[in-house]
Amino acid sequence: MFKSFLCLIALAVAFNCFPSSATNKDYEYQLTRAQYFLRSDPEQALNILGSIEDVTKLTDEQQISYYVLKMRLSLILNKLDDVEPNIEQLFVHDGQPEFVNRLVSILSGTGIWLRKLDYLDAAQHTFSCALKHASKSSQRISLLISSAIVARYQHQFELAKALYKEAADIAKRRDDQRGLATIENNLGAISLDQKDFAKANEHFRNALAGFQVVHNHSGHINSGINLLLTFVLQEQYLNYQRLYSRIAQLSDEYPDDSKKAYLLWVNTAYYHRQGVSPDLMTKKKLMEAFEQLAGVQLQRLIDKHLARPMGIELVLAPPAEAKALTNKPWFDKVARCNW
């Protein structure tokens, strides 16, 4: 009888019949799963992190991984209001070995967030600090690209191109197709700024092909919409019709309202070029979509190339030079860059 009882207990344990609290191994598994879905399914990754109810039960290293993942996912999904709380939590661990081990990733995400909010000087300083501590080629590629984007926003186009060339040289040696596709897409953005639409078209085509090869959905959609924009600006309407359906389908399936908003503006401009002016309902949708665009730089691009030709007046954020970062204890540490 006693042996039978022991057997029943063993079976219950084996099949998890008894409730038990989560262990560090369980948390590690969830963090690993979230990392796995980071790019392919960011919403799923965010849901996985949401299943961790009490972050304080994680080890210091796991907490840092948790907040780094949440910061990166918020950036990928353009949930910009959700980013800073994660940055603040990360800097609580400042000085710990686990923090220093993840320093480059932390600074990279922080810089991207600052750039998206138009704190350009602060963003450039953050990327420069990260580059001082970057030991891997992959890190240098990412940081050089990020630094080049800021240089472009500051209209330092030659500096931006030089940074992209440096990043591309490393990416070619590593056969980093995703990095090369990102560089092509961003060079296209510079050509747009300089109104060289044919060159922009060439860069965006190369970017689209590269993102397709590496199955990067976010990059595929971004470069696709950018290419659609050049088709509109160059009045290449047949090319637009061939590409639009595929990009629209991908955008519908991808959880990013900014991409959907950008595509709505581009497609409305396409119909405007066909002689179909937006009615009041469409204009209302466009104004709502404008608020969903990720970052003031994309808003300015929309205003310049799409809104003005359609006679739509938009309210833009003040120039980047007017923005300064103040009263942020965590940024004081970044400014010192003393790790």
C-alpha positions in Angstrom: 0.0 0.0 0.0 2.8 2.4 1.0 4.7 1.6 -2.2 1.6 2.3 -4.3 1.2 5.7 -2.5 4.8 6.5 -3.3 4.3 5.6 -7.0 1.2 7.9 -7.2 3.3 10.8 -5.8 6.1 10.1 -8.3 3.6 10.1 -11.1 2.0 13.3 -9.9 5.3 15.1 -9.7 6.3 13.8 -13.2 3.1 15.2 -14.7 3.1 18.4 -12.7 0.0 17.6 -10.8 1.2 19.6 -7.8 1.4 23.4 -8.2 4.9 24.8 -7.8 6.4 28.3 -7.9 8.4 29.3 -11.0 12.1 28.7 -10.7 15.0 30.6 -12.2 15.2 27.9 -14.9 11.6 28.6 -15.8 12.4 32.3 -16.1 15.5 31.6 -18.2 13.3 29.5 -20.5 10.8 32.3 -20.9 13.6 34.9 -21.6 15.1 32.6 -24.2 11.7 32.1 -25.9 11.2 35.9 -26.0 14.6 36.4 -27.5 13.8 33.8 -30.2 10.6 35.6 -31.2 12.2 39.1 -31.0 12.3 39.7 -34.8 10.0 37.1 -36.2 7.0 37.8 -33.9 7.6 40.7 -31.6 4.0 40.7 -30.3 4.5 37.1 -29.2 7.8 37.9 -27.5 6.1 40.7 -25.6 3.3 38.4 -24.5 5.9 35.9 -23.2 7.6 38.6 -21.2 4.2 39.6 -19.9 3.8 36.1 -18.4 6.6 36.9 -15.9 4.4 38.4 -13.2 7.1 39.4 -10.6 10.3 40.6 -12.2 11.9 41.0 -8.7 12.1 37.2 -8.4 14.5 37.1 -11.4 18.3 37.2 -10.8 20.1 40.5 -11.5 21.3 39.0 -14.8 17.8 37.9 -15.7 16.3 41.3 -14.8 18.8 43.0 -17.1 17.9 40.6 -19.9 14.2 41.2 -19.3 14.5 45.0 -19.5 16.8 44.9 -22.5 14.3 42.7 -24.3 11.3 44.9 -23.3 13.2 48.0 -24.5 14.1 46.4 -27.9 10.6 45.1 -28.4 9.1 48.5 -27.6 11.4 50.1 -30.2 10.6 47.4 -32.8 6.9 47.9 -32.3 7.3 51.7 -32.0 5.8 51.8 -28.5 8.0 54.8 -27.7 6.2 55.7 -24.5 7.1 52.3 -23.1 10.9 52.6 -23.6 12.1 55.0 -20.9 10.8 53.0 -17.9 12.9 50.1 -19.1 15.9 52.3 -19.5 15.5 53.6 -15.9 15.2 50.1 -14.6 18.3 49.0 -16.4 20.3 51.9 -14.9 19.3 50.8 -11.4 21.8 48.0 -12.1 24.6 50.4 -13.3 28.0 49.2 -12.1 27.1 45.6 -11.8 29.1 43.1 -13.9 25.9 41.9 -15.7 25.1 45.5 -16.6 28.5 46.2 -18.0 28.4 42.9 -20.0 25.2 44.2 -21.7 26.3 47.8 -21.9 26.6 48.1 -25.7 23.1 46.7 -26.2 21.7 49.0 -23.5 23.4 52.1 -25.0 22.3 51.2 -28.5 18.7 50.9 -27.6 18.8 54.1 -25.5 20.4 56.0 -28.4 17.7 54.7 -30.9 15.0 55.9 -28.5 16.6 59.3 -28.2 17.0 59.6 -31.9 13.3 58.7 -32.5 12.3 61.4 -30.1 14.5 63.9 -31.9 17.1 64.3 -29.1 19.8 64.1 -31.8 22.8 65.5 -29.9 22.1 63.2 -26.9 21.6 60.2 -29.3 24.9 60.8 -31.1 26.7 61.1 -27.8 25.1 57.8 -26.7 26.2 56.0 -29.9 29.8 57.4 -29.6 29.9 56.1 -26.0 28.7 52.7 -27.1 31.3 52.6 -29.9 34.1 53.1 -27.3 32.9 49.9 -25.6 32.0 47.8 -28.7 34.2 44.7 -29.1 32.3 42.8 -31.8 32.1 43.6 -35.5 28.3 43.1 -35.4 28.1 45.8 -32.7 30.2 48.2 -34.6 28.0 47.7 -37.8 24.8 48.5 -35.8 26.3 51.5 -34.0 27.9 53.0 -37.1 24.5 52.7 -38.9 22.8 54.3 -35.9 25.3 57.1 -35.8 24.9 57.7 -39.6 21.2 58.0 -39.2 21.6 60.8 -36.7 24.2 62.5 -38.9 21.6 62.4 -41.8 19.0 64.0 -39.5 21.4 66.7 -38.7 22.0 67.2 -42.5 25.6 66.1 -42.3 25.2 64.0 -45.4 28.8 63.4 -46.2 29.6 62.3 -42.6 26.6 59.9 -42.8 27.8 58.4 -46.1 31.3 57.9 -44.7 29.8 56.1 -41.6 27.7 53.9 -43.9 30.8 53.1 -46.0 32.7 52.0 -42.8 29.8 49.9 -41.7 29.4 48.4 -45.2 33.0 47.4 -45.3 32.7 45.4 -42.1 29.3 44.0 -43.2 30.8 42.7 -46.5 33.7 41.0 -44.6 31.1 39.3 -42.4 28.6 38.6 -45.2 26.1 40.4 -43.1 23.2 40.6 -45.6 20.8 42.2 -43.1 23.3 44.9 -42.3 24.0 45.6 -46.0 20.2 45.8 -46.7 19.8 48.3 -43.8 22.6 50.4 -45.2 21.1 50.4 -48.7 17.7 51.5 -47.3 19.3 54.3 -45.3 21.3 55.5 -48.3 18.1 55.6 -50.1 16.7 57.9 -47.4 19.7 60.3 -47.9 19.0 60.3 -51.7 15.4 61.2 -50.9 16.5 64.1 -48.8 18.7 65.3 -51.7 15.8 64.8 -54.1 17.7 62.3 -56.2 14.7 60.0 -56.6 16.3 57.7 -59.2 19.2 57.0 -56.8 16.8 56.5 -53.9 14.8 54.1 -56.1 18.0 52.0 -56.8 19.0 51.9 -53.1 15.5 50.9 -52.0 15.4 48.1 -54.6 18.7 46.7 -53.3 17.4 47.0 -49.7 14.1 45.2 -50.5 16.0 42.3 -52.2 18.4 42.0 -49.2 15.6 42.0 -46.6 13.8 39.3 -48.6 16.8 37.1 -48.6 17.2 37.2 -44.8 13.4 37.1 -44.2 13.4 40.3 -42.2 9.7 41.3 -42.3 10.1 44.7 -40.7 12.9 45.7 -43.1 11.0 44.2 -46.0 8.0 46.4 -45.3 10.0 49.6 -44.6 12.1 49.3 -47.8 8.9 48.3 -49.7 7.0 51.4 -48.6 10.0 53.6 -49.3 10.2 52.1 -52.8 6.5 52.7 -53.4 7.1 56.3 -52.4 9.8 56.7 -55.1 7.4 55.2 -57.6 4.8 57.8 -56.8 7.4 60.7 -56.9 8.7 59.4 -60.3 5.2 58.7 -61.6 6.1 55.0 -62.2 2.5 53.9 -61.6 2.8 50.4 -63.2 5.7 49.5 -60.9 3.6 50.9 -58.0 0.7 48.6 -58.9 2.9 45.6 -59.2 4.5 46.0 -55.7 1.6 47.5 -53.7 -0.5 44.4 -53.0 2.4 42.4 -51.6 3.6 45.2 -49.3 0.1 46.0 -48.2 -0.5 42.4 -47.2 2.8 42.2 -45.2 1.9 45.5 -43.5 -1.6 44.2 -42.5 0.0 41.1 -41.0 2.7 43.0 -39.1 1.9 44.6 -35.7 3.2 48.1 -36.4 0.7 51.0 -36.7 3.5 53.3 -37.9 4.1 51.2 -41.0 0.3 51.1 -41.7 0.1 54.8 -41.3 3.0 55.4 -43.6 1.6 53.2 -46.3 -1.8 54.9 -46.0 -0.2 58.2 -46.8 1.8 56.8 -49.7 -1.2 55.1 -51.2 -3.4 58.2 -50.8 -0.7 60.2 -52.6 -0.7 57.6 -55.4 -4.5 58.0 -56.0 -4.1 61.8 -55.8 -1.6 61.6 -58.7 -4.3 59.6 -60.5 -6.7 62.5 -60.1 -8.6 61.2 -57.0 -8.3 63.9 -54.3 -8.8 62.7 -50.7 -12.3 63.5 -49.4 -13.0 64.7 -45.8 -13.2 61.2 -44.4 -9.9 60.2 -46.0 -8.3 63.4 -44.7 -9.5 62.6 -41.2 -7.9 59.2 -41.4 -4.7 60.7 -42.7 -4.5 63.1 -39.8 -5.1 60.2 -37.3 -2.4 58.2 -39.2 0.0 61.1 -39.0 0.0 60.9 -35.2 0.9 57.1 -35.4 4.0 57.7 -37.4 7.2 56.6 -35.6 9.2 59.7 -34.9 9.2 63.3 -36.1 11.6 62.6 -38.9 9.1 60.3 -40.7 6.5 63.0 -40.1 8.6 65.6 -41.8 9.2 63.3 -44.7 5.4 62.8 -45.1 4.9 66.6 -44.8 7.5 67.4 -47.5 6.8 64.8 -50.1 3.1 63.8 -49.6 1.0 66.3 -47.6 2.1 69.5 -49.2 1.5 68.3 -52.8 -2.0 67.2 -51.7 -2.7 70.6 -50.0 -2.9 69.1 -46.5 -1.5 71.3 -43.7 0.2 69.4 -40.9 1.5 70.6 -37.5 5.1 69.5 -37.0 7.2 69.3 -33.9 9.8 72.1 -33.4 13.2 71.7 -35.0 15.6 69.2 -33.5 17.9 72.0 -32.4 15.3 73.1 -29.9 15.2 69.8 -28.0 17.5 69.2 -25.1 17.5 66.4 -22.6 17.3 67.5 -19.0 16.6 66.1 -15.5 17.5 62.5 -16.5 19.9 61.0 -13.9 20.4 58.0 -16.1 21.6 60.2 -19.0 24.1 61.9 -16.7 25.8 58.5 -16.5 25.7 58.1 -20.3 27.2 61.6 -20.7 30.2 60.6 -18.4 30.6 57.2 -20.3 32.7 56.0 -17.4 32.4 52.2 -17.5 
